[in-house]
Amino acid sequence: MAIDRGAIEKTHAVIRPHVRVTPVVEASGADLGLGPFPLTLKLELLQHAGAFKTRGAFANLLLRTVPAAGVVAASGGNHGVAVAYAARRLGVPARIFVPTVASAAKIDRIRAHGADLVVTGERYADALAASEAWIAESGALPIHAYDQIETLFGQGTVGMEFEQQDPQLDTLLVAVGGGGLIGGIAAWFGDADGPRRVKVVGVEPETAPTLTWALRAGHPVDSPAGGIAADSLAPRQVGSLMFPIAQRNVSEVVLVADSAIRDAQMALWTTMRVASEPGGAAAFAALLSRRYTPAAGERVGVLVCGGNTSAVDFTPVR
């Protein structure tokens, strides 16, 4: 099946009863000490289960045949939360494998959604290997975090919604981990009929340059996998399905420092009261650190893609 606008539209119709159309907030770069360019943030951290991953999870569960053994997923955190949530909603057994780098907030949410949780290995690749062994033993259906066609269909619905909510968008900044999100979004915008209007820009941590290294090599390659966003943006490689889409339709990829991601989290909280996790703030960090500088009058969209964090302290005041 082709990963294109038609498939994404059909997927949106299937998953729409189960996911939120997340809101957008209009602002100005001047609000954040940047230039006076128009800025639109899509708050996908308000999605069920706290991240865009819920779209891909429901797409897999609703578009594929699920065996009696249920589903299995390997995740740095957010994908596991999303699969656990979707499986519970649809009454499907789920086993989730996460590495020790997964945040406590995400581990707690997976458990809260009733999935069978296994914490193993230091990185996502370790959890993936363990999940593959369980698939062979149990016959459960694997739901890949980013390198699965239905996952890309689901994540592409974010781009579809954003275009409907802000038809005048010129540029969209998207965080990159394994590439399922930017792959689906780039397929939506890049494969439109006529000249491409919306420029899709990838943003990666300097400590996890998976797409940057892949584009340089001409194919997915192992890259460093660390940093403060390692539980969401640090697989060893980008997916093979998204890579040709990125080659065609991603205009550029910029790298941001961990310190810039932390500053972006703080700025989102202090100026808008948006509590983003590090990976969710990475796209915004490209603007704040001026790794991406808009042209005069350029209308920029930023996807705040995840909020599974315990960074905000709600301890009762005594």
C-alpha positions in Angstrom: 0.0 0.0 0.0 1.2 3.5 -0.8 1.8 5.9 2.0 -0.1 8.9 0.5 -2.9 11.4 1.2 -5.6 9.0 0.2 -4.5 6.3 2.6 -4.0 8.9 5.4 -7.6 10.3 4.8 -9.0 6.8 5.0 -7.1 6.0 8.2 -8.3 9.3 9.7 -11.9 8.2 9.1 -11.3 4.9 10.9 -9.5 6.2 13.9 -11.4 9.4 14.3 -13.9 8.0 16.9 -10.9 7.0 19.1 -8.6 10.0 18.9 -8.8 13.7 19.7 -8.5 16.5 17.2 -5.9 18.3 19.2 -6.0 22.1 19.4 -3.8 24.7 17.9 -2.6 27.9 19.5 -1.7 31.0 17.6 1.1 33.1 18.8 3.9 35.4 17.6 7.6 34.8 17.7 7.8 38.1 19.5 6.1 36.5 22.5 9.2 34.4 22.9 11.8 37.0 22.2 12.1 36.0 18.6 11.1 37.9 15.5 7.5 39.0 14.9 6.6 36.1 12.7 3.3 34.3 12.9 3.5 31.1 14.9 1.1 28.2 15.3 1.6 25.4 17.8 -0.4 22.2 17.5 -0.7 20.7 21.0 -0.6 17.0 20.3 0.5 16.4 23.8 -3.2 16.7 24.6 -3.9 13.6 22.7 -5.2 10.5 24.5 -2.2 8.9 26.3 -0.2 12.1 26.1 1.3 11.9 22.6 0.8 11.6 18.8 1.6 7.8 19.1 -2.0 7.1 20.0 -3.0 7.7 16.3 -0.6 5.0 15.0 -1.6 2.6 17.8 -5.3 2.8 16.9 -4.5 2.6 13.2 -2.6 -0.7 13.8 -5.3 -2.2 16.0 -8.2 -1.2 13.7 -6.6 -1.8 10.2 -4.9 -5.2 11.0 -6.2 -8.5 12.2 -5.3 -9.0 15.9 -4.8 -12.6 17.1 -6.1 -14.0 20.4 -2.6 -13.5 21.8 -3.0 -9.8 21.4 -0.4 -7.3 20.6 3.2 -6.5 21.5 5.2 -3.4 21.3 8.7 -2.2 22.0 9.0 1.5 23.0 11.1 4.1 24.6 7.9 5.1 26.4 5.3 7.0 24.5 4.5 4.3 21.9 4.1 1.8 24.8 1.7 4.2 26.6 -0.3 4.6 23.4 -0.5 0.9 22.6 -1.4 0.1 26.2 -4.2 2.7 26.1 -5.6 1.7 22.7 -5.5 -2.0 23.6 -7.4 -1.4 26.8 -10.0 0.7 25.0 -10.5 -2.1 22.4 -10.3 -5.0 24.9 -7.1 -6.5 23.5 -4.2 -8.1 25.5 -1.0 -6.1 25.3 2.6 -6.7 26.4 5.0 -3.7 26.3 8.8 -3.9 26.4 10.7 -0.7 27.4 14.3 0.0 28.2 15.6 1.2 31.5 16.0 4.7 30.0 12.2 5.1 29.8 11.0 7.8 32.2 9.2 6.8 35.4 6.2 8.9 34.2 5.9 6.7 31.1 6.4 3.5 32.9 3.7 4.4 35.4 1.3 5.3 32.6 1.8 2.0 30.8 1.1 0.1 34.0 -2.0 2.3 34.7 -3.4 1.2 31.3 -3.2 -2.4 32.3 -0.6 -3.7 29.9 1.9 -6.4 30.8 5.1 -4.4 31.2 8.6 -5.7 30.8 11.6 -3.3 31.5 14.7 -4.7 29.8 18.0 -3.4 28.4 19.4 0.1 28.3 18.1 1.4 25.0 15.1 1.0 22.6 17.0 -1.5 20.5 17.3 -3.8 23.5 13.6 -3.7 24.2 12.9 -4.3 20.5 15.0 -7.5 20.5 13.2 -8.7 23.6 9.8 -8.0 22.0 10.8 -10.0 18.8 11.6 -13.0 21.0 8.2 -12.7 22.6 6.5 -12.5 19.2 8.1 -15.7 18.1 7.0 -17.4 21.3 3.5 -16.1 21.6 2.2 -15.3 18.1 1.2 -11.8 19.3 0.9 -9.1 16.7 3.8 -6.7 16.6 3.1 -3.0 16.5 6.2 -1.2 15.5 6.8 2.3 16.9 7.7 3.8 13.6 8.6 1.3 10.8 5.1 0.0 10.1 2.9 1.2 7.3 -0.2 1.6 9.5 1.8 3.5 12.0 2.8 6.0 9.3 -0.8 6.2 8.2 -1.9 7.1 11.7 0.8 9.7 12.3 0.1 11.3 9.0 -3.3 12.3 10.3 -1.5 14.9 12.4 -0.5 16.7 9.2 -3.9 16.4 7.7 -5.5 18.1 10.8 -2.8 20.8 11.0 -3.5 21.8 7.4 -7.2 22.0 8.1 -6.6 24.1 11.2 -4.0 26.5 9.6 -4.3 26.4 5.8 -1.9 29.3 5.5 1.0 27.4 7.0 4.4 27.9 5.2 6.7 25.7 7.3 6.2 22.9 9.8 8.9 21.9 12.4 8.7 18.3 13.5 10.8 16.3 16.0 12.5 13.2 14.6 13.2 9.9 16.4 12.5 6.8 14.4 10.7 8.9 11.8 7.2 7.6 11.9 5.8 11.1 12.7 7.7 13.1 10.2 7.4 10.3 7.6 3.6 10.4 7.8 3.4 14.2 7.9 5.9 14.5 5.0 3.8 12.1 2.9 0.7 14.2 3.6 2.3 17.5 2.6 4.8 16.4 0.1 2.7 14.1 -2.1 -0.1 16.7 -2.6 -1.1 17.5 -6.2 0.6 20.6 -7.6 3.6 22.4 -6.1 4.6 21.7 -2.5 3.6 24.7 -0.4 4.3 23.6 3.2 8.0 23.0 3.9 8.6 20.2 6.4 11.7 20.6 8.6 13.0 17.8 10.8 14.5 18.6 14.2 16.8 16.1 16.0 18.9 16.2 19.2 22.6 16.5 18.5 22.9 13.4 20.7 20.6 11.4 18.4 21.1 12.4 14.8 19.4 9.4 13.2 17.9 11.1 10.1 20.8 13.5 9.7 23.2 10.6 9.4 20.9 8.6 7.2 20.5 11.4 4.7 24.2 11.9 4.6 24.8 8.1 4.0 21.9 7.7 1.6 20.3 5.0 3.7 19.4 4.3 7.4 22.6 3.8 9.4 23.4 3.3 13.1 23.8 6.6 14.9 24.4 7.8 18.5 21.4 7.4 20.7 21.5 9.5 23.9 20.6 12.8 25.5 17.7 14.1 27.5 15.1 13.0 24.9 16.5 9.4 24.6 13.2 7.9 25.8 11.5 9.3 22.7 14.0 10.5 20.1 16.9 8.0 20.2 16.5 4.8 18.2 19.7 3.5 16.5 18.2 4.1 13.0 15.3 5.8 11.3 12.8 3.5 9.7 13.2 2.0 6.2 9.6 2.9 5.3 9.9 6.6 6.1 13.4 7.2 4.7 12.5 7.5 1.0 9.6 9.8 2.0 12.1 12.0 3.9 14.5 12.0 1.0 11.7 13.3 -1.3 9.7 15.6 1.0 11.7 16.8 4.1 13.3 20.1 3.1 16.0 20.0 5.8 17.0 18.6 9.2 18.4 20.7 12.0 20.2 19.6 15.2 19.5 21.1 18.6 21.5 20.8 21.8 20.1 19.2 25.0 20.3 22.5 26.7 18.2 24.1 23.9 15.5 21.4 24.4 15.5 22.1 28.1 15.2 25.8 27.5 12.3 25.1 25.1 10.5 23.1 27.8 10.9 26.0 30.2 9.8 28.6 27.6 6.6 26.6 26.7 5.8 26.4 30.4 6.5 29.9 31.4 4.9 31.6 28.4 2.0 29.3 27.6 1.7 26.9 30.5 2.3 24.0 28.2 4.1 21.1 30.0 6.0 19.3 27.3 8.4 16.4 27.7 11.9 16.9 26.2 11.1 15.1 22.9 7.8 17.1 22.6 9.7 20.4 22.9 12.5 19.5 20.5 10.8 21.1 17.4 10.3 24.3 19.3 13.9 24.3 20.4 14.9 24.8 16.8 13.2 28.2 16.8 14.3 29.2 20.3 18.0 28.4 19.7 17.8 29.9 16.2 18.9 26.7 14.5 15.9 27.5 12.3 15.3 31.2 11.5 12.1 32.0 9.6 12.1 34.5 6.7 10.2 37.7 7.0 6.4 37.0 7.2 7.0 33.2 7.1 4.1 31.4 8.9 5.7 28.7 11.1 4.0 25.7 12.6 5.4 23.7 15.5 4.3 20.3 16.6 4.4 19.9 20.4 4.2 16.1 20.1 4.3 14.7 23.7 3.7 15.6 27.3 4.4 12.4 29.3 6.4 14.1 31.9 6.5 14.6 35.7 8.4 17.9 35.3 5.6 20.0 36.8 5.2 19.7 40.6 1.5 19.6 41.7 2.3 18.9 45.4 -0.5 20.4 47.5 0.4 23.7 49.3 0.3 23.3 53.1 
